[in-house]
Amino acid sequence: MKIVATLLVAFVAFEHFYFLVLEMFLWTTKKVIKTFGIESVAFAEKTKVLAANQGLYNGFLAGGLVFGLVDNNTNMLLFLLSCIIIAGIYGAYSTQKIRLFYFQSIPALMALASVLFLF
């Protein structure tokens, strides 16, 4: 059963690494503008430094999750997954985009539960 928990945590880490790529390197592309619902290319250009900073934080979360898996550090995994869940809840609330909750918080909730009960 530890395999299930490991796979779920790894999926959340992969998600956040993917967010890093989108926010740091692809922010002004048409795909990302559509995916994130950015109002215009001009707005994406104006906010690309902020998005890159946000992407860097997502990278730190991904790296922390990977480190927690490699180090078998349950407390680190629980802390980072809790942070991701809270960020997803706040993001969905503040942007009024519930899909953010589904893409960010639900996988992290599943991973957190699996770490608590299976790790």
Secondary structure, 3 states (H helix, E strand, C coil): CHHHHHHHHHHHHHHHHHHHHHHHHCCCCHHHHHHHCCCCHHHHHHHHHHHHHHHHHHHHHHHHHHHHHHCCCHHHHHHHHHHHHHHHHHHHHHHCCHHHHHHHHHHHHHHHHHHHHHC
